Amino acid sequence: KGFSIRGIYDRYLMTSRDGYRENLSRAYPDDFFSSYVDIKYLHKFNDNLSITPKFNYIRQAPWNYVSNPDIDTIGDYGTYNKVAGRYKFNLTGNYKPFRKTTVVAGVEYFLDQATDRADSGIFYNGEKSVSYTNYAIFGEAVHKHRIVNLIAGGRFDSHSQYGSSFSPRIGLTKRITKDLHFKALYSHSFRAPGIDNINYSLNPDSIKPERTKVGELEVGYQLTRNMIVTINFFDITTLDPIVYYGISDSEQVYMNLGKSGT
């Protein structure tokens, strides 16, 4: 009925001999192990109200290689043996208070954890493991009006390392005639640095979240039953994008650099 469960196991094996400035002495294994579990239940109280609790778990061991001193050239390719996981809990409600109005709202929590299984591997905190949490509340309302359809919402995040952030979203859409339509959208988004973004930064306070602003305008016209023409203007700007940066041949870090966009 309303219950579903999905699981994926992915074992991706490859080899690589790409160095930073030159080829390595041989091709080394670079393995990616991933497990995903998704459980959710859709409960309908009536035609106008439903809630969906959801649990999601991800476990990954990317770029996995354990060096073998008997065959590895000294300093050629080191061990990378980290495993990371995310536990995410989400509760979303869908409510239709009026015939032309729909509201979606919910709360979310996730815990990120990572462990370095290499003999000498530690994170920036001097420990073999590290963890972060994030709390969020979100909502969006859609109202279909005869003049224009309005979409308005937002998401508030509170991250254990990077504090709070609010990301608004608003949109106007309309089918003006049978053949002519337009839409106008504006939104913000927030992405906290990942575990190794932080671990390979100069220090945890030197790297900041990415914040993206998106604006979009579109007009479209149905020329025939089988052909539509649209013109779309958009601006996507990411402030403080997280970039993998080479300071020297032997030191590479993640850091924020200016802005990026289209």
N, C-alpha and C positions, 0 to 999 in steps of 0.2 A: 504494500500500500504506500504510505508516505515515507517508508524507511529505505535508505540506500546505503551501501557500503562499497567502496572501491579501493583496490590495492594495486600498486605497480611496483615491480622490482626491475631495475635496469642495471645491467653489468656491461659497461662499455670499455673495451680494451683497445689501446692504441699504443704506438711507439712514436718517439720524437727525438730528433737530434739537433733541435734548434737552440743555439746559444744566444747570448745577448749581442755579441759582436762576430761570432764565428760558429761554424758547425762543431758539435761535440764529437768526441772520438768514435762514438758508435751510437746506434739508436737505442734509447732507453725506454722501458715501459712507462706509460702514463695512463693509469687506470682510473675510471670513474664508477663508483658504486653508489646507487641511489635507491631509497625505499620511500614509498609514499602511501599513506593511508588516509582516506577521507570517509567520514561517517556523518550522516545528517538525517534529520527526520522532519518532514513537513506535516504540521498539524493544523488542520482547518477547523476553526470554531464555527464559522458559517461562510457564506459567499463573500463577505466583506472583511473578514479578519482571519489572519493566519500567522503562525510563528514558525521559525525554522532554527532549531539548535543545531550546531555543526561543530565537529571536532576534526582537526587536520593535523597530521604528523608527517614531517619530512626528516629523513636522515641521509646525509651525503658524506662521502669520502672522496673528494675530487683531487685530481692531479696526484694520485697515490703512487708512491714509489719508495721502497725500502732499499737503500744502497747496499751493495755487496762488496766489501773491501777486497775480496779475492779477484774480482774482475773489473771493478770500477777504477778508472784513472783518478788519482788523488785530486780532489778539488774540481773534478769534471762535472759531477752531478750529485747533489746531496739528497738526503732522505726528505720526503714530504709525506707525512703520515698523520693527517689531521682528520677528525670526524666531527661533523657539525649537525645539530638537530634543531628543529623548531616545533614546539607544541603550540597550537593555536585553537582557541575556543571563541566561537562566534554565536550570537543570538540575534536574529533579524526578524522583525515583525512587518507585516504588510497589512495596511488598513485602508479601507475605502469609505471615508465618512460621508461623501456625497457622490452622486452619480458621475460627476466629471472631475473628481479629485481623488488622487491616490497618494498615500504617505507610506514611505519605507523608512524604518529607523532601527537602530540596533546598537549593540556594544560588542567590543572585541578585546581579547587579551592574547598576547603571545609571549613565549619564553624562548630565547635563542641561547643555545649552549654549544660549546666547542671544547674538544680535548685534543691535545697534541700528544700522540703516542710515540713520537721519536724519543730515543734515550735522553738526548740533551735538549729537547724542544720545550720551550716555555713561551707564554704570552707576555705582553708588555707588563702585566701585573706581577710577574715573577712566579706565576703558578702554572701548573700543567693544564688548567681549565679556566674558562671564562664564561660569563653569562650576562644577558641583558634582557630587560622586559619592556613591553609597550602596552599601554592601555589606550583604548580609543572608543569614542562615541560618535555616531554618524547618523545622518538623516537626510531625506530628500522628499520634496513634495512636487507633484505634477498636477497642474490644473488646466483643463481644456476649456478655454473660453472662446466665444464666437469671434472676438477680435484677434486674440493671439493666445497660443498655448505657452504657459509659464512653467519653467523647471527651476527650482531653487533648492539648494542644499549645502551641506558642508560636513567636514570631518575634523574632529579634534583629537590629536594624538599627544600622549605623554610618554616620552621615552626615558628610561632610567639613566642614560648617559647624556642625552641631548635636550632634555626638557620638553616643553610643550610647543605645539604648532597647530594652527588652524588653517584648513584648506577649504575655501568657499567654492561654490559652483553655481552658475546661473545660466539659463538659456531661454531663448524665445524662438518658437517655431510656428509656422503657419502655412497651410495650404490655401493660398489666396483665391485661386480659381481652380477649376478642375485640372488645369494643366500647369499652373504656376505655383511654386512654393519658395519659401526662404527659411533660413535659420541663422541665429546669432548665438554663439556660445562663449563663455568666459569661465576659466577655472584655474585653481592653484593646486599644486601637489607637493608632497614632502617625502624625501627618502633619506633615512638615517644611514650613515656609513655601515657597511657590513663588518663582520668580525675581523677579517684580515685587512680590510680597509683601515681599521683602527690599529690593528697589530703592526702593520707595516708603515704607519704614519710616523712622522718625527716624534710626536707624543699624542696621547688621546685628546688633548685640548687643542691641538693644532689643526685637526680636520673637522669640518662642519658638515651638516646635512646639505643635500642638494634641494633647491626649491625651484619649481618650474611654474611658469605662467603661460597659459594658452588662450589665445583669442581666435575666433573663427567666424567668418561670414560666408554665407552661401546662398546663391539664387539658382533655381533650376526650372526648366521648362520642358514639358512633354511635347515633343514635335509630332510624333506619331505613336501608334500603339506599341511599336517596337523600338522607339528611339527617344532618349532624353538627353538634353544638353544641360550641363551645370557649370557655373563658374564659382570658384572657391578661393577666398583669401584667408590666410592663416598666419599667425605669428606664434612661434614656440620659443620661449627663452628660458634656459636653465641657468640659474645663478649658482656660483660656487660648484661647478661640476667636479666630481671626484675623478682624478686623472692618475694613471700609473706613470710615474716620472723618474727618469734616470738622472741621479745626481752625479754619479761617476760610473766607471766600469764595474765596480764592485758593490755599489749601493743604489738600490732602487726603492722608491717610496710611493705611497698614495698621498695626494695632497689636493687641495682645492685650487683651481686656476680660473680666475676671471668669470667668463660666462660663455655659453654655447647656445646655438639655436638655429632655427630655420625660418 
